[in-house]
């Protein structure tokens, strides 16, 4: 190998390494104007209804929901439901009768509007009462 070609080869490798590092850092930075995840993305389980703590109630009996993008799905205390947040009135649910079910404080007729009225405080989603529904506090479930 000629002495000059070794230096050129090292320079090309160093340049390629810097270019790769620069490109990798660009991937980690969201583009300006790119949609950000909503603060209510994730899986939520009802912890308080009005002033009543539900933490002692088995998780499978408590209402909860998950949001991924514009899709919402969950359990309202009796029935499974799913739909799209960006289409009011699109949430559909099973129709079982459960007289002793814990009521869902989230308004499923227009969940996005209700979520916009909520506050996210760390791993807690504080949902105000609405249209005869009591307020509630949901806790984010660990992934």
C-alpha positions, 0 to 999 in steps of 0.5 A, spaced: 500 500 500 502 506 498 503 511 503 499 517 501 493 512 499 493 509 507 492 517 509 486 518 504 483 511 506 483 513 513 480 520 511 474 517 507 473 512 513 473 518 518 468 522 513 464 516 513 463 515 520 462 523 521 456 522 516 453 516 519 453 520 526 450 526 523 445 522 519 443 518 526 442 524 530 437 527 524 433 521 525 432 522 533 430 529 532 423 530 530 421 534 523 418 541 525 411 540 524 411 533 525 405 530 529 407 529 536 404 524 541 398 526 545 399 526 552 393 521 553 397 516 549 398 509 552 394 505 557 389 508 562 386 504 568 381 508 572 383 509 579 378 514 582 371 515 581 369 522 584 372 522 591 372 514 591 378 510 590 378 504 586 385 502 587 382 496 591 378 493 586 380 488 581 383 491 575 379 487 570 373 490 573 375 497 573 374 501 566 380 503 562 382 505 555 388 505 551 389 510 545 394 509 540 394 515 534 387 516 533 384 509 535 381 508 542 379 502 545 378 499 552 373 497 557 367 501 560 366 497 566 361 492 563 362 492 555 368 492 551 369 498 546 373 501 540 373 507 535 376 513 532 378 519 536 378 523 530 370 521 528 365 523 534 360 518 534 364 512 532 366 508 538 362 502 538 361 497 544 358 490 546 351 491 549 351 487 555 347 489 561 351 489 568 347 493 573 353 493 578 358 495 574 363 501 575 361 507 571 366 510 565 367 517 566 370 518 559 364 520 555 365 515 549 360 519 544 366 524 543 372 522 547 377 526 544 373 533 546 373 530 553 380 528 553 382 535 551 378 538 557 383 533 561 389 534 565 395 529 565 399 530 571 405 525 570 402 518 570 395 521 572 389 523 567 384 527 571 378 527 567 373 533 569 365 531 570 361 532 564 354 531 562 351 527 568 358 523 569 362 524 575 369 526 574 375 521 574 382 519 575 386 514 571 393 512 572 397 510 566 399 503 566 406 501 565 408 498 558 
